[in-house]
């Protein structure tokens, strides 16, 4: 049985607004850059962040096996905190990044609360707390983003990559509600929205993000946001 998704009341209001729109009526903040493959997203956008340097701090929610963290470390040498709750993937990341002292790998996920939950691990491209019925599964830790920030002594994030197999519907509303999102310069998000209602929730969350950030590119598979001046 999958976990019921909590929707923040403020997000519900934005969902109602989106439902009232016609399909072609996009808000001013909405950007469509083009398809992921058409625009060569992997090489032209995914790991291209010229504002990063050796003094930058990068967070990655959903570190999986460490491939993205390695590419960012090789390109810009920032301090990276990568969070992955699946032990199998975490171990592979540790093996891959053992010689990178500025990459810190954490064996837990990020969300709005501190809990130990069943984690469904499909052994494909990630694991999800929202699919505990997938096999195999393990009990894994999820930590409150704000608590983690405080414990690490991090006050500002230059880039935050989020790919957490549905957990974004918990993490991102937490960031907007607590205003922690104002501590983040840039976001790169992969949404997981298999159903119509999921898409409406996504759009509602995007409306909240647009209050503090502007969408800079959107390739379908991933989208990016930058904090407003």
N, C-alpha and C positions, 0 to 999 in steps of 0.2 A: 504494500500500500504506500503510495507516494505522500509526501508531506503537503498539507494544505498551505497554499501560498497566502501570506498576509499582505494586504494592500493598504498602505497608509491612506487615511481619509483625504489628505490633500491631493494625493495621486488620483483618488477616485473622482475628485472634482475635475481634474484635467482630462480624465477618461471621458467624462460626460461631454466636455467641450469638443474633444476629438470626434466623438460619435455624431455630433451635430454638424461637422464639416462635410462637404462633399469630397469625394476621393481626390479631386485635382486641386483642392484648396489647401496648399501648404503654408505654414507660418513663415514669417520673414526669416527666422533663424535657420530654416531647413536648407541643407545643401545636398546636392547629388553630384558627386564627382565622376561617377561612372562605375562600371562593373569591375570586380576584383581582378579578373584575368585580363579583361580589355585594357585596364590601366596598369597592368603589371604590378599589382599591389604588393606582392612579396618583396620585390626588389626596389620599388620606387617610393613606398610609403611605410611599410610595416616596421622597418628598422632604420628609417631615415629621420633623424631628429637632430638637426644641426645646432640647436641651442644647447645640447648636452655637452658637458666637458668633464674633466676629472674631479671637479668640485660638486657636480650634480648628485642628487639623490633620486633613485628610481625605485618604485615599488612595482611588483608584479604579482597580482592575485591569479593563481592558476599557473604555477611555474612549470607544471608537467615535468618533462625530462630535461629541462634546462637549455633547450636550443635557442630560444629568443634571448634569454639572459646572456648566453655566450656571445651571440652576435652583437648585442648592445655593448657588452664589456670590451670586446675586441675593437669596436668602432670608436667608443668614446671614453672608456675607462671610468665610468661613474661608480659611486657606491650603490649597490643593488641589494634590495631585500626582496627575495622571492619566496612566495608562500604556496605550498602544495601539500594537501592533506593525505594524499594517497602514498603509503609507504613504498610501493613498487616504483612509482615514478620518481619520488623523492630520492631514492637510492641511486637511480640512474643519473639524476641531476648532480648528486654529490660526486659520483665517479667522474662525470664530465667536467666539473668545475672545481675540482680539488686544488688546482694550481692557481685559482683566482681569489686572492685574499680579500678583495673588495666586494665579492659576491657572497651574501649571507643567505643560506637556505634554511627555511623554517618549515618544520613538519606539522603544519596546521593550515586551515583555511581562514579566510577573513569574512566577517559578516557583521551583524548588529548585536550579537549576543555571544556569551561564552558557554559552549555546550560540547558534550561528547555525543556524537550521533552516528548512526549507520551510514556508511558511504558506499554507494553503488559504484563499482569499478568495472566498466565494460571492456577494459583492456583495448580500447580503440584509440581515442584521442583525448581522454580525460575521464574524470570521476565526478560524481554529483551527489550532494546531500539530498537532492530532490528526487533521486531514483534509488532508494535504498533496497528495492526489490531486485535490482540487477545483480547478477552473480559473476564473479565472486564479490562479496562485500566485506568491509572491515569496519570496526568502530574507530572513528577518527575525530580529531579535535577541530573545533571551529572557534575562533577568537574574535572578540569585539574589536573592530578597527581602531576605535578611539583609545582603548586600553593598550593596544599594541603600539600605537604612536607614542603614547606617554611612556611606556616601558622602554622603548628604544631611544627616547629622547629626541624624536624627530618632530620638528615643528613645520617643516615645509617640504613638499614633494615636487620635484621638477617634472616628472612623468610617472603616470600610474596606468599600467596596462591591466585590463580586467578581462579574463576569459575563464569563467568559473561555472559553466554548464548549468545556467539557470540561477545561480546564487546572486547574480547581478540585480535581480528583482528584490532582494533583501538589502544588499550592500549599498546600492546607489541611493535608494530612498533614505537610508540611514545617513549617508553623507550629506544629502540636501537638507534633511530635517534638522540635523545637528549643526549644520553650517561648516562641518569639517571640510566640505568640498572647496571652501575658500582657501584652504591650505595647500591646494593642488593646482599647479600651473597648467598641466596638460593631462588629458585623459585619452586613452585609446581603449575602446570597448568593443567586445564581440557579444552580440545579443543572441539569445537562444529562445526563439518564439515560435513554437510549432503550431499554435492555435490562434484563432482570431482574437480571443480575449487576451492572450499573451501580448499580441501586437498592440492592443489598446493600452495595456499596462505600460509597455515599452514607451509608447508615445507620451503617456502621462508623465513618466519619469523624465523623458527628454525635455518636456516643458519646464520642469523644475531645474534641470541642469542649465537650460538656456537663460535662467535668471542671472547666473553668475559667469557662465562660459559661453563662447560662441563656437558653433560647429565649423571646423576648418576643412575637413574632408569626410566623405561618406562613400565607401565602396561596397556597401551591402554587407560583405563579410565582416568588415571592421569599419568603425567611424572614429573620428578624433575631435576633441574639443580643446579650446584654449581659454584660459581665464581672461575675462574682460579687464581692461585697464580701470 
